Amino acid sequence: MEHRDEKILALLNESEKASVPLNICTGPVRVGSRFYEFEQQGFWDNKVCLFIPKEFEDMPDHLRAVKYPYQQRPQIIKSDETGGINFTLSRVDQDLQDQWVKQLTAGMKATIKKTNPANVFYTDGVEMVEGKQVGYFEFKSPALDGFLYHLMFFLALEGKMVMGTFCCPFAEYGEWREIAFQVMRTVSVTEENEGEEQG
């Protein structure tokens, strides 16, 4: 009897999950045991916009220095209250046009592979988002207290590279992976030189 009850409970849980909206643009989304509301936020004078959880805030400077000890830490780090789950954005002084995105993504992946052979890579590719080429790859990396899941993505803004990342403890990757990809797919770019000839 108990076994049957467990089966019913599992089915109810599944149907409950299925009935919860999973589109971050249309309302609160359940991630694990929590609901997050996403809102579009703009960066660099609204040149780059994307949907991120309302509850995520700018990571304090002292935490930034710990989590990203190297000099070139991301310019924008939006984090949950634990500091363990973040979305970041950086403008990088590296030339990039839409047609080079695939090549750049492959190069970045190769560099990260080389830097740490212990990383485990999953999917990669290039998607068209709001008329822009967005290259991405995802991987698992070892950390001091376990493993981390990363989604990195790249796009061109006014002839330069923008790099975005999502990072969370690997134990939570199953709950966050689809959400991270949805965030990437909400990226929109407004360029001052739109309509001008690309030199």
Contact map, one row per residue, 1 for C-alpha under 8 A:
1111100000000000000000000000000000000000000000000000000000000000000000000000000000000000000000000000000000000000000000000000000000000000000000000000000000000000000000000000000000000000000000000000000
1111110000000000000000000000000000000000000000000000000000000000000000000000000000000000000000000000000000000000000000000000000000000000000000000000000000000000000000000000000000000000000000000000000
1111111000000000000000000000000000000000000000000000000000000000000000000000000000000000000000000000000000000000000000000000000000000000000000000000000000000000000000000000000000000000000000000000000
1111111100000000000000000000000000000000000000000000000000000000000000000000000000000000000000000000000000000000000000000000000000000000000000000000000000000000000000000000000000000000000000000000000
1111111110000000000000000000000000000000000000000000000000000000000000000000000000000000000000000000000000000000000000000000000000000000000000000000000000000000000000000000000000000000000000000000000
0111111111000000000000000000000000000000000000000000000000000000000000000000000000000000000000000000000000000000000000000000000000000000000000000000000000000000000000000000000000000000000000000000000
0011111111100000000000000000000000000000000000000000000000000000000000000000000000000000000000000000000000000000000000000000000000000000000000000000000000000000000000000000000000000000000000000000000
0001111111110000000000000000000000000000000000000000000000000000000000000000000000000000000000000000000000000000000000000000000000000000000000000000000000000000000000000000000000000000000000000000000
0000111111111000000000000000000000000000000000000000000000000000000000000000000000000000000000000000000000000000000000000000000000000000000000000000000000000000000000000000000000000000000000000000000
0000011111111100000000000000000000000000000000000000000000000000000000000000000000000000000000000000000000000000000000000000000000000000000000000000000000000000000000000000000000000000000000000000000
0000001111111110000000000000000000000000000000000000000000000000000000000000000000000000000000000000000000000000000000000000000000000000000000000000000000000000000000000000000000000000000000000000000
0000000111111111000000000000000000000000000000000000000000000000000000000000000000000000000000000000000000000000000000000000000000000000000000000000000000000000000000000000000000000000000000000000000
0000000011111111100000000000000000000000000000000000000000000000000000000000000000000000000000000000000000000000000000000000000000000000000000000000000000000000000000000000000000000000000000000000000
0000000001111111110000000000000000000000000000000000000000000000000000000000000000000000000000000000000000000000000000000000000000000000000000000000000000000000000000000000000000000000000000000000000
0000000000111111111000000000000000000000000000000000000000000000000000000000000000000000000000000000000000000000000000000000000000000000000000000000000000000000000000000000000000000000000000000000000
0000000000011111111100000000000000000000000000000000000000000000000000000000000000000000000000000000000000000000000000000000000000000000000000000000000000000000000000000000000000000000000000000000000
0000000000001111111100000000000000000000000000000000000000000000000000000000000000000000000000000000000000000000000000000000000000000000000000000000000000000000000000000000000000000000000000000000000
0000000000000111111110000000000000000000000000000000000000000000000000000000000000000000000000000000000000000000000000000000000000000000000000000000000000000000000000000000000000000000000000000000000
0000000000000011111110000000000000000000000000000000000000000000000000000000000000000000000000000000000000000000000000000000000000000000000000000000000000000000000000000000000000000000000000000000000
0000000000000001111111000000110000000000000000000000000000000000000000000000000000000000000000000000000000000000000000000000000000000000000000000000000000000000000000000000000000000000000000000000000
0000000000000000011111100111110000000000000000000000000000000000000000000000000000000000000000000000000000000000000000000000000000000000000000000000000000000000000000000000000000000000000000000000000
0000000000000000000111110000110000000000000000000000000000000000000000000000000000000000000000000000000000000000000000000000000000000000000000000000000000000000000000000000000000000000000000000000000
0000000000000000000011111110100000000000000000000000000000000000000000000000000000000000000000000000000000000000000000000000000000000000000000000000000000000000000000000000000000000100000000000000000
0000000000000000000001111111100000001100000000000010000000000000000000000000000000000000000000000000000000000000000000000000000000000000000000000000000000000000000000000000000000100110000000000000000
0000000000000000000000111110000000000110000000000010000000000000000000000000000000000000000000000000000000000000000000000000000000000000000000000000000000000000000000000000000000000000000000000000000
0000000000000000000010111111000000000000000000000000000000000000000000000000000000000000000000000000000000000000000000000000000000000000000000000000000000000000000000000000000000000000000000000000000
0000000000000000000010111111100000001100000000000000000000000000000000000000000000000000000000000000000000000000000000000000000000000000000000000000000000000000000000000000000000000000000000000000000
0000000000000000000010010111110000111100000000000000000000000000000000000000000000000000000000000000000000000000000000000000000000000000000000000000000000000000000000000000000000000000000000000000000
0000000000000000000111110011111000111000000000000000000000000000000000000000000000000000000000000000000000000000000000000000000000000000000000000000000000000000000000000000000000000000000000000000000
0000000000000000000111000001111111110000000000000000000000000000000000000000000000000000000000000000000000000000000000000000000000000000000000000000000000000000000000000000000000000000000000000000000
0000000000000000000000000000111111110000000000000000000000000000000000000000000000000000000000000000000000000000000000000000000000000000000000000000000000000000000000000000001100000000000000000000000
0000000000000000000000000000011111000000000000000000000000000000000000000000000000000000000000000000000000000000000000000000000000000000000000000000000000000000000000000000001000000000000000000000000
0000000000000000000000000000011111100000000000000000000000000000000000000000000000000000000000000000000000000000000000000000000000000000000000000000000000000000000000000000000000000000000000000000000
0000000000000000000000000000011111110000000000000000000000000000000000000000000000000000000000000000000000000000000000000000000000000000000000000000000000000000000000000000000000000000000000000000000
0000000000000000000000000001111011111000000000000000000000000000000000000000000000000000000000000000000000000000000000000000000000000000000000000000000000000000000000000000000000000000000000000000000
0000000000000000000000000001111001111100000000000000111000000000000000000000000000000000000000000000000000000000000000000000000000000000000000000000000000000000000000000000000000000000000000000000000
0000000000000000000000010011100000111110000000000000111000000000000000000000000000000000000000000000000000000000000000000000000000000000000000000000000000000000000000000000000000000000000000000000000
0000000000000000000000011011000000011111000000000011110000000000000000000000000000000000000000000000000000000000000000000000000000000000000000000000000000000000000000000000000000000000000000000000000
0000000000000000000000001000000000001111100000000111110000000000000000000000000000000000000000000000000000000000000000000000000000000000000000000000000000000000000000000000000000000000000000000000000
0000000000000000000000000000000000000111110000001111000000000000000000000000000000000000000000000000000000000000000000000000000000000000000000000000000000000000000000000000000000000000000000000000000
0000000000000000000000000000000000000011111001001111000000000000000000000000000000000000000000000000000000000000000000000000000000000000000000000000000000000000000000000000000000000000000000000000000
0000000000000000000000000000000000000001111111111100000000000000000000000000000000000000000000000000000000000000000000000000000000000000000000000000000000000000000000000000000000000000000000000000000
0000000000000000000000000000000000000000111111111000000000000000000000000000000000000000000000000000000000000000000000000000000000000000000000000000000000000000000000000000000000000000000000000000000
0000000000000000000000000000000000000000011111110000000000000000000000000000000000000000000000000000000000000000000000000000000000000000000000000000000000000000000000000000000000000000000000000000000
0000000000000000000000000000000000000000011111110000000000000000000000000000000000000000000000000000000000000000000000000000000000000000000000000000000000000000000000000000000000000000000000000000000
0000000000000000000000000000000000000000111111111000000000000000000000000000000000000000000000000000000000000000000000000000000000000000000000000000000000000000000000000000000000000000000001000000000
0000000000000000000000000000000000000000011111111000000000000000000000000000000000000000000000000000000000000000000000000000000000000000000000000000000000000000000000000000000000000000000011100000000
0000000000000000000000000000000000000000011111111100000000000000000000000000000000000000000000000000000000000000000000000000000000000000000000000000000000000000000000000000000000000000001111000000000
0000000000000000000000000000000000000001111001111110000000000000000000000000000000000000000000000000000000000000000000000000000000000000000000000000000000000000000000000000000000000000011110000000000
0000000000000000000000000000000000000011110000011111000000000000000000000000000000000000000000000000000000000000000000000000000000000000000000000000000000000000000000000000000000000011011100000000000
0000000000000000000000011000000000000111100000001111100000000000000000000000000000000000000000000000000000000000000000000000000000000000000000000000000000000000000000000000000000000010011000000000000
0000000000000000000000000000000000000111100000000111110100000000000000000000000000000010000000000000000000000000000000000000000000000000000000000000000000000000000000000000000000000010000000000000000
0000000000000000000000000000000000011110000000000011111100000000000000000000000000000000000000000000000000000000000000000000000000000000000000000000000000000000000000000000000000000000000000000000000
0000000000000000000000000000000000011110000000000001111110000000000000000000000000000000000000000000000000000000000000000000000000000000000000000000000000000000000000000000000000000000000000000000000
0000000000000000000000000000000000011000000000000000111110000000000000000000000100000000000000000000000000000000000000000000000000000000000000000000000000000000000000000000000000000000000000000000000
0000000000000000000000000000000000000000000000000001111111000000000000000000011110000100000000000000000000000000000000000000000000000000000000000000000000000000000000000000000000000000000000000000000
0000000000000000000000000000000000000000000000000000011111100000000000000000111110000000000000000000000000000000000000000000000000000000000000000000000000000000000000000000000000000000000000000000000
0000000000000000000000000000000000000000000000000000000111110000000000000001111000000000000000000000000000000000000000000000000000000000000000000000000000000000000000000000000000000000000000000000000
0000000000000000000000000000000000000000000000000000000011111011000000000000111000100000000000000000000000000000000000000000000000000000000000000000000000000000000000000000000000000000000000000000000
0000000000000000000000000000000000000000000000000000000001111111000000000000000000000000000000000000000000000000000000000000000000000000000000000000000000000000000000000000000000000000000000000000000
0000000000000000000000000000000000000000000000000000000000111111100000000000000000000000000000000000000000000000000000000000000000000000000000000000000000000000000000000000000000000000000000000000000
0000000000000000000000000000000000000000000000000000000000011111110000000000000000000000000000000000000000000000000000000000000000000000000000000000000000000000000000000000000000000000000000000000000
0000000000000000000000000000000000000000000000000000000000111111111000000000000000100000000000000000000000000000000000000000000000000000000000000000000000000000000000000000000000000000000000000000000
0000000000000000000000000000000000000000000000000000000000111111111110001000000000000000000000000000000000000000000000000000000000000000000000000000000000000000000000000000000000000000000000000000000
0000000000000000000000000000000000000000000000000000000000001111111111000000000000000000000000000000000000000000000000000000000000000000000000000000000000000000000000000000000000000000000000000000000
0000000000000000000000000000000000000000000000000000000000000111111110000000000000000000000000000000000000000000000000000000000000000000000000000000000000000000000000000000000000000000000000000000000
0000000000000000000000000000000000000000000000000000000000000011111110000000000000000000000000000000000000000000000000000000000000000000000000000000000000000000000000000000000000000000000000000000000
0000000000000000000000000000000000000000000000000000000000000001111111101000000000000000000000000000000000000000000000000000000000000000000000000000000000000000000000000000000000000000000000000000000
0000000000000000000000000000000000000000000000000000000000000001111111101000000000000000000000000000000000000000000000000000000000000000000000000000000000000000000000000000000000000000000000000000000
0000000000000000000000000000000000000000000000000000000000000000100111111000000000000000000000000000000000000000000000000000000000000000000000000000000000000000000000000000000000000000000000000000000
0000000000000000000000000000000000000000000000000000000000000000000111111000000000000000000000000000000000000000000000000000000000000000000000000000000000000000000000000000000000000000000000000000000
0000000000000000000000000000000000000000000000000000000000000000000001111100000000000000000000000000000000000000000000000000000000000000000000000000000000000000000000000000000000000000000000000000000
0000000000000000000000000000000000000000000000000000000000000001000111111110000000000000000000000000000000000000000000000000000000000000000000000000000000000000000000000000000000000000000000000000000
0000000000000000000000000000000000000000000000000000000000000000000000011111100000000001110000000000000000000000000000000000000000000000000000000000000000000000000000000000000000000000000000000000000
0000000000000000000000000000000000000000000000000000000000000000000000001111100000000001111000000000000000000000000000000000000000000000000000000000000000000000000000000000000000000000000000000000000
0000000000000000000000000000000000000000000000000000000001000000000000000111110000000001110000000000000000000000000000000000000000000000000000000000000000000000000000000000000000000000000000000000000
0000000000000000000000000000000000000000000000000000000011100000000000000111111000000111100000000000000000000000000000000000000000000000000000000000000000000000000000000000000000000000000000000000000
0000000000000000000000000000000000000000000000000000000111100000000000000001111100000111000000000000000000000000000000000000000000000000000000000000000000000000000000000000000000000000000000000000000
0000000000000000000000000000000000000000000000000000000111100000000000000000111111111110000000000000000000000000000000000000000000000000000000000000000000000000000000000000000000000000000000000000000
0000000000000000000000000000000000000000000000000000001110000000000000000000011111111100000000000000000000000000000000000000000000000000000000000000000000000000000000000000000000000000000000000000000
0000000000000000000000000000000000000000000000000000000110000000000000000000001111110000000000000000000000000000000000000000000000000000000000000000000000000000000000000000000000000000000000000000000
0000000000000000000000000000000000000000000000000000000000000000000000000000001111111000000000000000000000000000000000000000000000000000000000000000000000000000000000000000000000000000000000000000000
0000000000000000000000000000000000000000000000000000000000100010000000000000001111111100000000000000000000000000000000000000000000000000000000000000000000000000000000000000000000000000000000000000000
0000000000000000000000000000000000000000000000000000000000000000000000000000001111111100000000000000000000000000000000000000000000000000000000000000000000000000000000111000000000000000000000000000000
0000000000000000000000000000000000000000000000000000000000000000000000000000001101111110000000000000000000000000000000000000000000000000000000000000000000000000000001111000000000000000000000000000000
0000000000000000000000000000000000000000000000000000000100000000000000000000111100111111000000000000000000000000000000000000000000000000000000000000000000000000000011110000000000000000000000000000000
0000000000000000000000000000000000000000000000000001000000000000000000000000111000001111100000000000000000000000000000000000000000000000000000000000000000000000000111100000000000000000000000000000000
0000000000000000000000000000000000000000000000000000000000000000000000000111110000000111110000000000000000000000000000000000000000000000000000000000000000000000000111000000000000000000000000000000000
0000000000000000000000000000000000000000000000000000000000000000000000000111100000000011111000000000000000000000000000000000000000000000000000000000000000000000011110000000000000000000000000000000000
0000000000000000000000000000000000000000000000000000000000000000000000000111000000000001111100000000000000000000000000000000000000000000000000000000000000000000011100000000000000000000000000000000000
0000000000000000000000000000000000000000000000000000000000000000000000000010000000000000111110000000000000000000000000000000000000000000000000000000000000000001111000000000000000000000000000000000000
0000000000000000000000000000000000000000000000000000000000000000000000000000000000000000011111000000000000000000000000000000000000000000000000000000000000000001111000000000000000000000000000000000000
0000000000000000000000000000000000000000000000000000000000000000000000000000000000000000001111100000000000000000000000000000000000000000000000000000000000000001100000000000000000000000000000000000000
0000000000000000000000000000000000000000000000000000000000000000000000000000000000000000000111110000000000000000000000000000000000000000000000000000000000000001100000000000000000000000000000000000000
0000000000000000000000000000000000000000000000000000000000000000000000000000000000000000000011111000000000000000000000000000000000000000000000000000000000000011100000000000000000000000000000000000000
0000000000000000000000000000000000000000000000000000000000000000000000000000000000000000000001111101100000000000000000000000000000000000000000000000000000111011100000000000000000000000000000000000000
0000000000000000000000000000000000000000000000000000000000000000000000000000000000000000000000111111100000000000000000000000000000000000000000000000000000011011000000000000000000000000000000000000000
0000000000000000000000000000000000000000000000000000000000000000000000000000000000000000000000011111100000000000000000000000000000011000000000000000000000110000000000000000000000000000000000000000000
0000000000000000000000000000000000000000000000000000000000000000000000000000000000000000000000001111110000000000000000000000000000001000000000000000000000000000000000000000000000000000000000000000000
0000000000000000000000000000000000000000000000000000000000000000000000000000000000000000000000011111111100000000000000000000000000000000000000000000000000000000000000000000000000000000000000000000000
0000000000000000000000000000000000000000000000000000000000000000000000000000000000000000000000011111111110000000000000000000010000001110000000000000000001110000000000000000000000000000000000000000000
0000000000000000000000000000000000000000000000000000000000000000000000000000000000000000000000000011111111000000000000000000110000000010000000000000000000000000000000000000000000000000000000000000000
0000000000000000000000000000000000000000000000000000000000000000000000000000000000000000000000000001111111100000000000000000000000000000000000000000000000000000000000000000000000000000000000000000000
0000000000000000000000000000000000000000000000000000000000000000000000000000000000000000000000000001111111110000000000000000000000000000000000000000000000000000000000000000000000000000000000000000000
0000000000000000000000000000000000000000000000000000000000000000000000000000000000000000000000000000111111111000000000000000000000000011100000000000000011000000000000000000000000000000000000000000000
0000000000000000000000000000000000000000000000000000000000000000000000000000000000000000000000000000011111111100000000000000000000000000000000000000000000000000000000000000000000000000000000000000000
0000000000000000000000000000000000000000000000000000000000000000000000000000000000000000000000000000001111111110000000000000000000000000000000000000000000000000000000000000000000000000000000000000000
0000000000000000000000000000000000000000000000000000000000000000000000000000000000000000000000000000000111111111000000000000000000000000000000000000000000000000000000000000000000000000000000000000000
0000000000000000000000000000000000000000000000000000000000000000000000000000000000000000000000000000000011111111100000000000000000000000100000000000000000000000000000000000000000000000000000000000000
0000000000000000000000000000000000000000000000000000000000000000000000000000000000000000000000000000000001111111110000000000000000000000000000000000000000000000000000000000000000000000000000000000000
0000000000000000000000000000000000000000000000000000000000000000000000000000000000000000000000000000000000111111111000000000000000000000000000000000000000000000000000000000000000000000000000000000000
0000000000000000000000000000000000000000000000000000000000000000000000000000000000000000000000000000000000011111111100000000000000000000000000000000000000000000000000000000000000000000000000000000000
0000000000000000000000000000000000000000000000000000000000000000000000000000000000000000000000000000000000001111111111100000000000000000000000000000000000000000000000000000000000000000000000000000000
0000000000000000000000000000000000000000000000000000000000000000000000000000000000000000000000000000000000000111111110000000000000000000000000000000000000000000000000000000000000000000000000000000000
0000000000000000000000000000000000000000000000000000000000000000000000000000000000000000000000000000000000000011111110000000000000000000000000000000000000000000000000000000000000000000000000000000000
0000000000000000000000000000000000000000000000000000000000000000000000000000000000000000000000000000000000000001111111100000000000000000000000000000000000000000000000000000000000000000000000000000000
0000000000000000000000000000000000000000000000000000000000000000000000000000000000000000000000000000000000000000111111100000000000000000000000000000000000000000000000000000000000000000000000000000000
0000000000000000000000000000000000000000000000000000000000000000000000000000000000000000000000000000000000000000100111110000000000000000000011000000000000000000000000000000000000000000000000000000000
0000000000000000000000000000000000000000000000000000000000000000000000000000000000000000000000000000000000000000100111111000000000000000001111000000000000000000000000000000000000000000000000000000000
0000000000000000000000000000000000000000000000000000000000000000000000000000000000000000000000000000000000000000000001111100000000000000001110000000000000000000000000000000000000000000000000000000000
0000000000000000000000000000000000000000000000000000000000000000000000000000000000000000000000000000000000000000000000111110000000000000111100000000000000000000000000000000000000000000000000000000000
0000000000000000000000000000000000000000000000000000000000000000000000000000000000000000000000000000000000000000000000011111000000000000111000000000000000000000000000000000000000000000000000000000000
0000000000000000000000000000000000000000000000000000000000000000000000000000000000000000000000000000000000000000000000001111100000000000110000000000000000000000000000000000000000000000000000000000000
0000000000000000000000000000000000000000000000000000000000000000000000000000000000000000000000000000000000000000000000000111110000000011110000000000000000000000000000000000000000000000000000000000000
0000000000000000000000000000000000000000000000000000000000000000000000000000000000000000000000000000010000000000000000000011111000000011100000000000000000000000000000000000000000000000000000000000000
0000000000000000000000000000000000000000000000000000000000000000000000000000000000000000000000000000110000000000000000000001111100001111000000000000000000000000000000000000000000000000000000000000000
0000000000000000000000000000000000000000000000000000000000000000000000000000000000000000000000000000000000000000000000000000111110001110000000000000000000000000000000000000000000000000000000000000000
0000000000000000000000000000000000000000000000000000000000000000000000000000000000000000000000000000000000000000000000000000011111111100000000000000000000000000000000000000000000000000000000000000000
0000000000000000000000000000000000000000000000000000000000000000000000000000000000000000000000000000000000000000000000000000001111111100000000000000000000000000000000000000000000000000111100000000000
0000000000000000000000000000000000000000000000000000000000000000000000000000000000000000000000000000000000000000000000000000000111110000000000000000000000000000000000000000000000000000001110000000000
0000000000000000000000000000000000000000000000000000000000000000000000000000000000000000000000000000000000000000000000000000000111111000000000000000000000000000000000000000000000000000000000000000000
0000000000000000000000000000000000000000000000000000000000000000000000000000000000000000000000000100000000000000000000000000000111111100000000000000000000110000000000000000000000000000000010000000000
0000000000000000000000000000000000000000000000000000000000000000000000000000000000000000000000000110100000000000000000000000011110111110000000000000000000110000000000000000000000000000000000000000000
0000000000000000000000000000000000000000000000000000000000000000000000000000000000000000000000000000100000000000000000000000011110011111000000000000000011100000000000000000000000000000000000000000000
0000000000000000000000000000000000000000000000000000000000000000000000000000000000000000000000000000110010000000000000000001111000001111100000000000000011100000000000000000000000000000000000000000000
0000000000000000000000000000000000000000000000000000000000000000000000000000000000000000000000000000000010000000000000000001110000000111110000000000001111000000000000000000000000000000000000000000000
0000000000000000000000000000000000000000000000000000000000000000000000000000000000000000000000000000000010001000000000001111100000000011111000000000001110000000000000000000000000000000000000000000000
0000000000000000000000000000000000000000000000000000000000000000000000000000000000000000000000000000000000000000000000001111000000000001111100000000111100000000000000000000000000000000000000000000000
0000000000000000000000000000000000000000000000000000000000000000000000000000000000000000000000000000000000000000000000111100000000000000111110000000111000000000000000000000000000000000000000000000000
0000000000000000000000000000000000000000000000000000000000000000000000000000000000000000000000000000000000000000000000111000000000000000011111000011110000000000000000000100000000000000000000000000000
0000000000000000000000000000000000000000000000000000000000000000000000000000000000000000000000000000000000000000000001110000000000000000001111100011110000000000000000000000000000000000000000000000000
0000000000000000000000000000000000000000000000000000000000000000000000000000000000000000000000000000000000000000000001100000000000000000000111110111000000000000000000000000000000000000000000000000000
0000000000000000000000000000000000000000000000000000000000000000000000000000000000000000000000000000000000000000000000000000000000000000000011111111000000000000000000000000000000000000000000000000000
0000000000000000000000000000000000000000000000000000000000000000000000000000000000000000000000000000000000000000000000000000000000000000000001111110000000000000000000000000000000000000000000000000000
0000000000000000000000000000000000000000000000000000000000000000000000000000000000000000000000000000000000000000000000000000000000000000000000111110000000000000000000000000000000000000000000000000000
0000000000000000000000000000000000000000000000000000000000000000000000000000000000000000000000000000000000000000000000000000000000000000000001111111000000000000000000001100000000000000000000000000000
0000000000000000000000000000000000000000000000000000000000000000000000000000000000000000000000000000000000000000000000000000000000000000000111111111100000000000000000001110000000000000000000000000000
0000000000000000000000000000000000000000000000000000000000000000000000000000000000000000000000000000000000000000000000000000000000000000000111100111110000000000000000111110000000000000000000000000000
0000000000000000000000000000000000000000000000000000000000000000000000000000000000000000000000000000000000000000000000000000000000000000011110000011111000000000000001111100100000000000000000000000000
0000000000000000000000000000000000000000000000000000000000000000000000000000000000000000000000000000000000000000000000000000000000000000011110000001111100000000000011110000000000000000000000000000000
0000000000000000000000000000000000000000000000000000000000000000000000000000000000000000000000000000000000000000000000000000000000000001111000000000111110000000000011100000000000011000000000000000000
0000000000000000000000000000000000000000000000000000000000000000000000000000000000000000000000000000000000000000000000000000000000000001110000000000011111000000001111000000000000000000000000000000000
0000000000000000000000000000000000000000000000000000000000000000000000000000000000000000000000000000000010000000000000000000000000000111100000000000001111100000001110000000000000000001000000000000000
0000000000000000000000000000000000000000000000000000000000000000000000000000000000000000000000000000100010000000000000000000000000000111000000000000000111110000111100000000000000000000000000000000000
0000000000000000000000000000000000000000000000000000000000000000000000000000000000000000000000010100100000000000000000000000000000011110000000000000000011111000111000000000000000000000000000000000000
0000000000000000000000000000000000000000000000000000000000000000000000000000000000000000000000011100100000000000000000000000000000011000000000000000000001111111110000000000000000000000000000000000000
0000000000000000000000000000000000000000000000000000000000000000000000000000000000000000000000011000000000000000000000000000000000000000000000000000000000111111110000000000000000000000000010100000000
0000000000000000000000000000000000000000000000000000000000000000000000000000000000000000000000000000000000000000000000000000000000000000000000000000000000011111000000000000000000000000000000111000000
0000000000000000000000000000000000000000000000000000000000000000000000000000000000000000000000111000000000000000000000000000000000000000000000000000000000011111100000000000000000000000000000000000000
0000000000000000000000000000000000000000000000000000000000000000000000000000000000000000001111111000000000000000000000000000000000000000000000000000000000011111110000000000000000000000000000000000000
0000000000000000000000000000000000000000000000000000000000000000000000000000000000000000001111110000000000000000000000000000000000000000000000000000000001111011111000000000000000000000000000000000000
0000000000000000000000000000000000000000000000000000000000000000000000000000000000000000111100000000000000000000000000000000000000000000000000000000000001111001111100000000000000000000000000000000000
0000000000000000000000000000000000000000000000000000000000000000000000000000000000000000111100000000000000000000000000000000000000000000000000000000000111100000111110000000000000000000000000000000000
0000000000000000000000000000000000000000000000000000000000000000000000000000000000000011110000000000000000000000000000000000000000000000000000000000000111000000011111000000000000000000000000000000000
0000000000000000000000000000000000000000000000000000000000000000000000000000000000000111100000000000000000000000000000000000000000000000000000000000011110000000001111100000000000000000000000000000000
0000000000000000000000000000000000000000000000000000000000000000000000000000000000001111000000000000000000000000000000000000000000000000000000000000111100000000000111110000000000010000000000000000000
0000000000000000000000000000000000000000000000000000000000000000000000000000000000011110000000000000000000000000000000000000000000000000000000000001111000000000000011111000000000000000000000000000000
0000000000000000000000000000000000000000000000000000000000000000000000000000000000011100000000000000000000000000000000000000000000000000000000000001110000000000000001111101100100000000000000000000000
0000000000000000000000000000000000000000000000000000000000000000000000000000000000011000000000000000000000000000000000000000000000000000000000000111100000000000000000111111100000000000000000000000000
0000000000000000000000000000000000000000000000000000000000000000000000000000000000000000000000000000000000000000000000000000000000000000000100000111100000000000000000011111100000000000000000000000000
0000000000000000000000000000000000000000000000000000000000000000000000000000000000000000000000000000000000000000000000000000000000000000000000000011000000000000000000001111110000000000000000000000000
0000000000000000000000000000000000000000000000000000000000000000000000000000000000000000000000000000000000000000000000000000000000000000000000000000000000000000000000011111111100000000000000000000000
0000000000000000000000000000000000000000000000000000000000000000000000000000000000000000000000000000000000000000000000000000000000000000000000000000100000000000000000011111111110000000000000000000000
0000000000000000000000000000000000000000000000000000000000000000000000000000000000000000000000000000000000000000000000000000000000000000000000000000000000000000000000000011111111000000000000000000000
0000000000000000000000000000001100000000000000000000000000000000000000000000000000000000000000000000000000000000000000000000000000000000000000000000000000000000000000000001111111100000000000000000000
0000000000000000000000000000001000000000000000000000000000000000000000000000000000000000000000000000000000000000000000000000000000000000000000000000000000000000000000010001111111110000000000000000000
0000000000000000000000000000000000000000000000000000000000000000000000000000000000000000000000000000000000000000000000000000000000000000000000000000000000000000000000000000111111111000000000000000000
0000000000000000000000000000000000000000000000000000000000000000000000000000000000000000000000000000000000000000000000000000000000000000000000000000000000000000000000000000011111111100000000000000000
0000000000000000000000010000000000000000000000000000000000000000000000000000000000000000000000000000000000000000000000000000000000000000000000000000000000000000000000000000001111111110000000000000000
0000000000000000000000000000000000000000000000000000000000000000000000000000000000000000000000000000000000000000000000000000000000000000000000000000001000000000000001000000000111111111000000000000000
0000000000000000000000000000000000000000000000000000000000000000000000000000000000000000000000000000000000000000000000000000000000000000000000000000001000000000000000000000000011111111100000000000000
0000000000000000000000110000000000000000000000000000000000000000000000000000000000000000000000000000000000000000000000000000000000000000000000000000000000000000000000000000000001111111110000000000000
0000000000000000000000010000000000000000000000000111000000000000000000000000000000000000000000000000000000000000000000000000000000000000000000000000000000000000000000000000000000111111111000000000000
0000000000000000000000000000000000000000000000000100000000000000000000000000000000000000000000000000000000000000000000000000000000000000000000000000000010000000000000000000000000011111111000000000000
0000000000000000000000000000000000000000000000000000000000000000000000000000000000000000000000000000000000000000000000000000000010000000000000000000000000000000000000000000000000001111111000000000000
0000000000000000000000000000000000000000000000001110000000000000000000000000000000000000000000000000000000000000000000000000000010000000000000000000000000000000000000000000000000000111111100000000000
0000000000000000000000000000000000000000000000011110000000000000000000000000000000000000000000000000000000000000000000000000000011000000000000000000000000000000000000000000000000000011111110000000000
0000000000000000000000000000000000000000000000011100000000000000000000000000000000000000000000000000000000000000000000000000000011000000000000000000000000000000000000000000000000000000011111000000000
0000000000000000000000000000000000000000000000111000000000000000000000000000000000000000000000000000000000000000000000000000000001010000000000000000000000001000000000000000000000000000001111100000000
0000000000000000000000000000000000000000000001110000000000000000000000000000000000000000000000000000000000000000000000000000000000000000000000000000000000000000000000000000000000000000000111110100000
0000000000000000000000000000000000000000000000100000000000000000000000000000000000000000000000000000000000000000000000000000000000000000000000000000000000001100000000000000000000000000000011111100000
0000000000000000000000000000000000000000000000000000000000000000000000000000000000000000000000000000000000000000000000000000000000000000000000000000000000000100000000000000000000000000000001111100000
0000000000000000000000000000000000000000000000000000000000000000000000000000000000000000000000000000000000000000000000000000000000000000000000000000000000000100000000000000000000000000000000111111110
0000000000000000000000000000000000000000000000000000000000000000000000000000000000000000000000000000000000000000000000000000000000000000000000000000000000000000000000000000000000000000000001111111000
0000000000000000000000000000000000000000000000000000000000000000000000000000000000000000000000000000000000000000000000000000000000000000000000000000000000000000000000000000000000000000000000001111100
0000000000000000000000000000000000000000000000000000000000000000000000000000000000000000000000000000000000000000000000000000000000000000000000000000000000000000000000000000000000000000000000001111110
0000000000000000000000000000000000000000000000000000000000000000000000000000000000000000000000000000000000000000000000000000000000000000000000000000000000000000000000000000000000000000000000001011111
0000000000000000000000000000000000000000000000000000000000000000000000000000000000000000000000000000000000000000000000000000000000000000000000000000000000000000000000000000000000000000000000001001111
0000000000000000000000000000000000000000000000000000000000000000000000000000000000000000000000000000000000000000000000000000000000000000000000000000000000000000000000000000000000000000000000000000111
